[in-house]
Structure formats: C-alpha cells, structure tokens
Amino acid sequence: SKPMSRLDAFGTNGTISDGASEQDHFSAWLWKSDSSSFSVDAARSRVDANYRDLTDVSTVDPLLTRNRETQQFRSKLGIDRVSFSFLHRDASALSADGNGARPRQTDFETGAGLDISDLHGANRMTSLLPDTLWVAWDRGTIERNDGMAGAQDGASKAAVGATRNWKTGSLNVSYWQSQIQDGRASSS
C-alpha cells in the first residue's frame, strides 16, 4: 500500500505551512500452516518537518515521526508455541536542526515469544496466567552528524513482558531498560 497525504494549513502569522507524509508498505506470509508460519514486512516512510495531520496527535510510531525518513524490514518465524522476530530499521532526519545536525539511527532488534494460552484451565490459578511471555533485545547506533569526527553513540535496549487477552480487552505488562553510550568519550 502507498498512502500519501498533504496538508496546507495557515500558520499563526498567516503564512502557509506545507508538509507531506508518504508511506510504502509491503507484507506477506511466505509460509503458513497449522503449526508454523514465516512472514516478512517492509516499510518506508517520509514525513516532512512541517507536516501536520488533521488531529495533530503526537505518535510513538517510528514510521510517522516528523522530519524523518525511515526504512525497516521485519521477519517473524512461528513454530508451534514459540515465535522469533527480527527487525532492522534505519532512520534519518530530513532537514538539519537548529545546530546543523541531521541525526541518523540504525537499530537491530531480536525478540522471542512463548504462547502459553492453552494452559488456561478450569481452575482459578491457571486462568490468571498470561497468554504470551516475550523478551526483546535491541542494539543500534545513533550518529549525530553535527560535524564532529566520530560522533556516533551506541544504543541498546532490553525488554521483557507478558500479555493477557480477553474478549473485552487486553493487558500488556512490560519492563524495559535502555542505555546510550556516548561515542565522544575517550577510551584509555
């Protein structure tokens, strides 16, 4: 799919603020059976710094972040109760910030999940169990591109969680820890 939108809005001083949002998306099941599956998903987006949608709601979706071009590839392998996922994402600023920097970020994420929903039994204790337990690791780099030689930071994130679904809703509980190592620090 390729949605594209453009919003021409008058700014507070009467000037026209023009921005565009484009997104290409592809997903496919390469294999699917009763006990296993393998799928791939690829996306590319470009959202201008001036773009505002009609609701102007902030988002955490990396494909919808303003002033950014993002490309990502994801694959997921499921075998019986176990699933593995792999993600590679590159994102870079379209225009420089006030300091002249155009940051670029690269991420590699690996995750694993275990479906235990079939353990929900007739007794009350097992009905409290989550449907899925999962863990994810993310490693990447952040380049500031602000004219400093070697201005590249390392980034890492680890997360664990559990999800429980009901007919009327769901609950997701997670714990994550994130760390950025300053690439400008000298090593001795």
C-alpha positions, -999 to 999 in steps of 0.1 A, spaced: 0 0 0 11 36 -6 -8 62 14 2 98 8 -13 129 23 -6 166 21 -19 193 44 -18 230 35 -26 249 67 -23 286 76 2 293 103 -5 317 132 12 346 112 -9 340 80 18 320 62 11 287 46 27 257 63 31 229 38 42 193 45 38 158 31 37 123 46 43 93 24 45 56 32 52 24 13 43 -8 30 46 -45 20 38 -76 40 35 -112 30 31 -147 46 58 -168 30 47 -199 48 16 -206 70 3 -239 83 -15 -251 115 18 -253 135 42 -229 118 45 -197 99 70 -173 84 62 -137 74 80 -106 62 71 -70 64 89 -40 49 81 -3 51 95 31 40 82 64 52 90 101 47 73 127 69 83 164 63 91 185 93 62 209 85 36 181 81 6 182 105 -23 158 102 -58 169 109 -58 156 145 -22 167 152 -18 139 177 18 130 187 28 95 179 53 69 190 52 51 157 87 55 142 72 54 107 51 85 114 77 107 132 80 142 116 112 153 98 123 117 93 128 92 66 125 56 79 131 22 63 125 -10 81 124 -48 74 109 -73 98 105 -110 97 87 -134 121 90 -171 124 65 -191 145 69 -228 153 41 -243 175 41 -222 207 74 -203 201 80 -172 179 111 -153 169 112 -119 153 139 -99 137 138 -62 128 163 -38 110 154 -1 110 173 29 95 160 64 102 175 98 94 164 134 97 153 151 65 164 186 75 190 198 100 181 210 134 190 245 148 226 233 154 230 220 119 228 183 129 210 157 109 209 126 132 207 91 118 198 60 138 202 23 130 186 -5 150 187 -43 150 161 -59 172 156 -96 180 127 -110 200 113 -143 212 78 -151 225 61 -181 241 24 -187 237 10 -203 269 -27 -195 264 -35 -232 262 -25 -236 298 -56 -217 309 -76 -244 326 -107 -248 346 -91 -238 380 -87 -202 390 -49 -202 394 -42 -211 357 -68 -187 344 -46 -159 358 -17 -169 336 -8 -146 307 -14 -156 271 21 -147 259 55 -142 275 81 -123 255 116 -109 256 134 -85 231 169 -71 226 177 -41 206 212 -28 196 220 1 174 239 33 167 230 70 167 250 93 145 247 130 153 262 142 120 269 176 136 304 180 121 323 162 150 345 134 139 334 100 153 303 114 168 285 80 170 268 67 201 259 31 208 223 23 219 209 -8 235 176 -18 250 163 -50 267 127 -57 274 106 -85 290 68 -87 292 36 -106 293 3 -101 275 -32 -113 285 -62 -110 262 -99 -112 270 -130 -108 248 -134 -72 261 -98 -61 261 -62 -69 268 -34 -62 293 3 -58 284 28 -56 312 65 -50 304 98 -38 318 125 -23 297 159 -9 302 176 14 277 212 27 275 231 51 252 269 51 253 284 85 243 307 79 213 326 111 221 340 97 254 377 89 250 389 54 256 421 47 275 
